[in-house]
Amino acid sequence: MLEFTTNLHILDSDVWGHYVPVPQDIAEKLMEDKNRRVICYFDNDIKSYAALMHKGDGTFFINVRKELHKKLGVKLGDPIHIKIEKDISEYGMPMPEELGELLALDDEGSHYFHQLTPGKQRSLIYMVSKPKRVDTRIKKAVVIVDFLKHNKGVLDYKLLNEAFKESNNY
């Protein structure tokens, strides 16, 4: 595991917000095989799955999502100690049990899920894992798998959000 201390920054961008720069030597060690997925331990106890993002000037950074930023309780310029390691998991983040079990039982749903790009798989995994309540995670997993089967694996986030809304009306 590699360690470094850096400061919280903000990008002047419509896409990215808060981030922490990653020292070049550490980024190069983590990117040896082009896999950019990493596991970060912020201030030793807050674990986050992320990707090394290229800033466009030869440097790399890790995006600090709003929820993580709040959990860390840091302000712009505050130092943050980070332990970081390469993420070698299958999906680049933990598969929620609810979605994993459903995919294991549903061959067609599993087929369409695994035909998606790794990034789309991660976004669906994140959608299922975000709610705290088990029944909500199960409901989201079922909606996602049914949506993929109904649309033959074509993922349209706007239509998927409508499917979530429809499922909430039942």
SEKOLGU-496984 format. One record per atom (N, C-alpha, C): residue in one letter; x, y, z. Coordinates in steps of 0.001 Angstrom, whole numbers, plus 524288, in hexadecimal, padded with zeros to 5 digits. Layout:
<sites>
AXYZ ...
</sites>
This chain:
<sites>
M803537FB6A80000 M800008000080000 M80381804D480000 L801F5808AC7FCE3 L804F080D827FC76 L8024A811C27FFB4 E8055F81567801B7 E8033B8199180500 E8054281ED780340 F801F1822D3803EB F8039D82830802F5 F7FFDD82BE7805B0 T80195830A280667 T7FE50834BD80893 T7FDD4838FA80473 T7F92183AD8803B3 T7F81E83EE07FFC4 T7F3F384284801E4 N7F2188460C7FEAE N7EE2B849D080059 N7E95E849587FCE2 L7E4E284AD27FF07 L7E00084AE27FC15 L7DFF084FA27F87A H7DE9C84EAB7F385 H7DE55852BD7EF88 H7D8E9852A77ED0E I7D7D3856837E9D3 I7D301856867E6BF I7D465857E07E123 L7D2038550A7DD80 L7D2E6856067D7F1 L7CEF685A057D600 D7D0A485D507D286 D7CD27861067CFF9 D7CAC885E2B7CB55 S7C6BD85B0E7CC72 S7C48A857997C884 S7BEC2856BD7C99D D7BBC2855D67C576 D7B63F854857C61A D7B58B84EC87C78F V7B99284BA37C6B1 V7B93D846047C79A V7BB6A8447A7CCEF W7C00C846687CE2F W7C2BE844D07D2F0 W7C281849237D6F9 G7C28D847907DBE6 G7C28684B4C7E033 G7C77D84AD77E356 H7C6FE848F77E82D H7CB7F8486D7EB9D H7CECD843BD7E9FC Y7D3E5844517EAC3 Y7D7768400F7E968 Y7DC67840757ECAD V7DF5683C307ECA3 V7E48A83C367EEF7 V7E86783A857EABF P7EC9E83D877EA1A P7F09783BFA7E64E P7F39E8373A7E852 V7F54A833F97E4AC V7F86482F567E5FE V7FDF2830487E409 P801DB82FB17E76F P80742830737E5AA P8088582D117E0E7 Q80B6F82F3F7DD57 Q80CA282CAF7D85A Q80F0B827497D90F D812C0826BC7DCA6 D81554821A67DD58 D8117381D837DF3E I80DD681F0B7E293 I809E881B597E483 I80616819F87E029 A8046281DCD7DD30 A800CD81CD37D8CE A80346819147D4E6 E80835819D87D3B9 E80AE58166F7CFFB E80B33810D17D1F3 K80C35810157D700 K80C6880ACA7D937 K8070C808257D8E4 L802FA80B277D9DB L7FDB1808F87D9D3 L7FBA4808107D44E M7FDE580AA67D070 M7FBF580A517CB0F M7FF4A806C27C79D E802958038E7C9E0 E806218005A7C6C7 E803577FD0F7C2B6 D7FEB77FB127C3EF D7FBE57F7C57C02A D7F7187FA7A7BDE6 K7F6CF7FFA07BE44 K7F28B802D67BC1C K7ED6F802677BF18 N7ED367FF337C33E N7E8957FEF37C68C N7E8C7803A97CA26 R7E4F0807247C9C3 R7E4EA80BF97CCCF R7E1BD80B927D1D7 R7DF64807127D2EC R7DC238066F7D794 R7DF87805D27DC6C V7DE1A808A17E09C V7E10D808837E579 V7DD55808597EA20 I7DF7A806AC7EE8B I7DCBC806EC7F387 I7DFC680ACB7F6DE C7DD0080EAD7F8EA C7DF72812BD7FC14 C7DD8A81253801B1 Y7E1168134580542 Y7DFCE8139280ACD Y7E14B8191580C7D F7DD5581C7380D0B F7DE3D821E080E75 F7DEC8822518145B D7E2E2824F28160D D7E3EA825A381B9F D7E3558207981E91 N7E4DB81C3481BF5 N7E54E816E881E20 N7E03B8140281F46 D7DBAD8167F81F09 D7D70B8137F82075 D7D282813F781C9D I7D2A38179681901 I7CE568182481548 I7D00A815C281016 K7CD818117380EB1 K7CEE580E80809FD K7CB928105980569 S7CE0D810FE800E5 S7CB44812B47FC39 S7CD96810117F76A Y7CA3080E757F3E1 Y7CBDC80C3B7EEE5 Y7CBCB8109D7EAE8 A7CFF1810F37E7D2 A7D067815587E438 A7D39C813CB7DF76 A7D456817997DC18 A7D7B2816EA7D785 A7DBA081B5C7D77B L7E04781A3C7D5AC L7E41181E607D4C5 L7E255821397CFDA M7E141826257D05E M7DF658293F7CBF6 M7E3EE82C7B7C9DB H7E43B82CD57C4AF H7E85482FD87C21E H7E68D835827C1CA K7E9CC839097C39E K7E85683E8E7C3C6 K7E92A8414D7BE88 G7EBDC83ECB7BAF0 G7ECB9841227B5D1 G7F20A843BE7B550 D7F4C9844507B9A2 D7F9F4846C77B97F D7FE41842F37BB25 G7FCFA83DE77BAF3 G800C2839E67BC76 G8005C8383F7C223 T7FCE383AC47C511 T7FC48839687CA90 T7F71B8368B7CB62 F7F6AC834197CFFB F7F2058310A7D13B F7EF97832F77D64D F7EA88831DA7D6E9 F7E7C58335A7DB9E F7E3A182F4C7DCDC I7E19182FA67E194 I7DD3682C617E345 I7D8AE830057E47B N7D44782EF47E21A N7CF92831FB7E30C N7CDAB830F67E89E V7CC1B835187EB53 V7C9FD834957F09E V7C439836107F04E R7C0E2832037EFFC R7BB3C832E57EF99 R7B938836037F444 K7B4BF8386A7F382 K7B26C83BBB7F790 K7B1BA838C77FCB4 E7AFCA833E07FC6E E7AEF8830D38013A E7B42282FE48040E L7B83682EA58010E L7BD5C82DA88035B L7BF94832B3805A5 H7BEE7836F6802DF H7C0C383C0C804AB H7BE5083D62809F1 K7B93683C7280A73 K7B67D83D8080F63 K7B87C839EB813BB K7B930834D881268 K7BB148311081648 K7C07C8328D81858 L7C3CF83468814CE L7C91E835DF81655 L7C92D83ACC819AD G7C54F83E2E818D0 G7C506842FB81BDA G7C994846A381AE9 V7CB65846E881612 V7CFD784A4B814C7 V7CE1784ECD8114D K7D134852EC81166 K7D03B8577B80E1E K7D485857DC80A01 L7D3AA85B1A8061F L7D7A485BF78021C L7DCDD85D468049F G7E0E985AA4802BA G7E62985B99804B2 G7E7AD8586980968 D7E3E1855ED80BFD D7E51F852BA8108A D7E84C84DF180EE9 P7EC1484C5F81228 P7EF1B847AA810EC P7EBE3842B7811CF I7ECDD83EE080E91 I7EA49839C780EF6 I7EE7A8359C80E51 H7EEA4831F0811FE H7F24382D8D81191 H7EF678291080EDA I7F1E0826CB80AE5 I7EF5D822BA807C1 I7F2F381DF780767 K7F0A28196E80854 K7F322814758070E K7F03A8128880242 I7F314810977FE7A I7F0A180F2A7F982 I7F2EE80A117F785 E7EF82806E47F526 E7F14B802047F2CE E7EE2D801037EDDB K7F04D7FDD67EA8C K7EDB77FC5D7E5B1 K7E8E77F9167E6F1 D7E4A07FA267E44F D7DFDB7F70D7E4F1 D7DFE87F2CF7E0C9 I7E04E7EDFA7E27B I7E0807E99E7DEC7 I7DB707E67D7DEC3 S7D7557E8C27E114 S7D24F7E60B7E13F S7CFEA7E5CF7DBC7 E7CC227E26A7DB26 E7C9BF7E1957D604 E7C70A7E6737D3E5 Y7C4787E9697D73F Y7C1537EDCD7D56E Y7C38F7F3217D6DA G7C7B57F35A7D9DA G7C9ED7F85D7DB65 G7C7287FAB67E00F M7C3B97F7BF7E272 M7C0FA7F9287E73E M7BE107F4547E917 P7BC7C7F4257EDFF P7B9D17EF737EFEB P7B4727EEB77ED68 M7B3527E9E67EBE9 M7AE317E88B7E9CA M7AA697E7FA7EE5A P7A6187EAF67EE5B P7A24D7EA3E7F296 P79FF27E4BD7F255 E79F457E26D7F6D2 E79D437DD127F71F E7981A7DC827F42F E794BE7E0787F496 E78F8E7E03D7F228 E78FF67DFC57EC39 L793517E2CF7E9CF L793F77E2917E421 L796F27DDA87E28E G79AE77DC437E58D G79DFA7D7947E45B G79AA87D2A77E461 E797467D2237E84B E793DC7CD8D7E8A5 E78FF77CD6D7E41A L78DD27D1ED7E2D4 L78A0B7D2307DE8D L78C9C7D0B37D95C L791547D2A57D871 L7941B7D14F7D39B L795907CB817D374 A796AF7C93C7D805 A797EF7C3A57D83E A7932F7C04D7D6F7 L78E8A7C2467D823 L789B37BF547D72D L787587C04C7D1CD D788AD7C49F7CF68 D786317C63C7CA81 D78A3B7C65E7C621 D78A817C22F7C314 D78E6D7C1CE7BEEE D78DEF7C61C7BADA E789237C74A7B946 E7885A7CB557B54B E78A067D0B07B764 G788637D1E57BC23 G789EC7D6DE7BE87 G78FCF7D73F7BF2C S7923D7D2F97C0D5 S797E17D2D67C17F S79AA37D3AC7BC42 H798917D1317B833 H79ADB7D1CF7B2F6 H79AE17D78F7B15C Y7967A7DA297B1D5 Y796257DFA77B043 Y799767E3277B3C1 F799887E2157B8D4 F79CBE7E52B7BC6C F7A27F7E4C57BAEE H7A44D7E0067B9DB H7A9D67DF387B8B5 H7AB597E0D87B32C Q7A78E7E21E7AFE3 Q7A8AF7E4447AABB Q7A9B27EA297AAFD L7A8347EC9C7AF53 L7A90B7F2387B005 L7AED57F3607B0E1 T7B0597F8337AFEA T7B5BC7F9CC7B0F6 T7B6AC7F9A77B6DD P7BB8B7F9117B888 P7BCAA7F90F7BE28 P7BAA07FDF67C0F1 G7BAFA802717BE71 G7B90C8073E7C0D8 G7B32A8072D7C1A8 K7B041805197BDEE K7AA90804B97BE7D K7A929800AC7C2A1 Q7AC217FC6D7C2D9 Q7AB3F7F8917C6F6 Q7ABF97FB1F7CC51 R7B0377FE2E7CCE5 R7B13D800C47D1E3 R7ACEB8049D7D341 S7AAE3807757CF5E S7A6C680B427D099 S7A1DB808797D282 L7A09D803ED7D051 L79C14800F57D21C L79D127FEA27D786 I7A1CB7FCB67D861 I7A33A7FAA77DD86 I7A2BD7FEFD7E196 Y7A48C803987E03F Y7A439808087E3DF Y79E898095B7E51F M79B29809437E11D M7959C80A717E1F6 M79324806A97E5D7 V7949A801B87E576 V792647FDCD7E8F6 V794C47FE3C7EE69 S799CB7FF527EEC0 S79C5E7FF4E7F3DD S79B73804437F707 K799B4808767F494 K7992180D747F74D K794F480D787FB9C P7904880B4D7FAC2 P78C5480B6C7FEF5 P78E018083B803B0 K78C5D809FD8084B K78DBD8074680D21 K78A31802A180E2B R78555802F280C8C R7818B7FED280DB6 R782067FA4C809CE V782127F58E80BD9 V782947F0D8808A5 V77E1F7F07A804B2 D7794C7F17580661 D774E77F0F1802C4 D775477F4D87FE43 T7776E7F96F7FF3A T7782B7FD497FB0B T77C567FB647F73C R7808E7F90D7F945 R784A87F7027F5D0 R782937F2847F27B I77F617EF2B7F4CD I77D0C7EAD77F1D4 I779907ECFB7ED87 K7764B7F0C07EED1 K772BB7F3187EB05 K775C47F5867E679 K779F07F8627E7B1 K77D217FAC77E38D K77FA57F69A7E01A A781A97F27A7E286 A784237EE467DF83 A780377EBC77DBCE V77B7D7EAC47DDB7 V777727E8557DA6F V776057EBF27D5EB V775597F0F77D703 V773FE7F4B27D2D8 V778507F4D37CEBC I77D3B7F4F87D066 I7819B7F52F7CCB6 I781CA7F0567C94D V7816C7EBC27CBAD V781C07E6E57C8A1 V77D187E6727C4ED D778637E7A47C6C7 D773CC7E78D7C356 D7745D7EB717BEE2 F7766C7F00F7C016 F777367F4167BC1A F77B007F22A7B7E9 L77F597EFE17B990 L783327EDEA7B5CE L780DD7E9A77B25A K77DDA7E6327B49E K77B647E1FC7B18C K777597E4337ADC8 H774277E7C47AFA2 H770127EA1C7AC5B H772707ED247A7C0 N776F27EFA17A8A0 N779757F2D37A49B N77E0A7F0117A1F7 K77E497EAEF7A28A K782567E7BB7A007 K787D97E9CA7A10D G788BB7EB9C7A5E1 G78DED7ED447A77C G78F4D7F2E47A630 V78BBA7F5C97A3BA V78CC27FB417A27B V78B847FE827A754 L78F69801607A924 L78ECD804657ADF2 L78DFA80A247ACAA D7895B80C047ADE9 D788008118A7AD4C D78699813697B2C4 Y789E2816C77B504 Y78930818607BA76 Y7841A81B5A7BB57 K7827181E647B78E K77D8B821477B81A K778F481D757B884 L778E7819867B51E L774BC815987B554 L7751F812427BA42 L779E6811247BBF3 L77A9780E257C0C4 L77872811367C571 N7796D8164A7C592 N77749819827C9D5 N7715B819787C9CA E76F05819697C523 E7695B8190B7C4C1 E76778813C97C6CE A76A7280FA87C5B1 A7690880A727C7B2 A7695680A5D7CDAE F76D3180D067CFEF F76D7C80D777D5A5 F768B1810477D7C4 K7672D814867D53F K7629E817867D6FF K75DA68143F7D6AA E75D12811587D261 E7587E80DF27D1C3 E75857809D37D60B S75CDC8079B7D756 S75CFC8038C7DB5C S75BA4805CB7E0B7 N75CB980AC67E18A N75B6580D427E68B N7557F80E277E710 N752AC80E277E2BB N74D0C80EFE7E2DB N74A08809FA7E434 Y74CE6805947E477 Y74A498009C7E5AC Y74B177FF167EB44 
</sites>
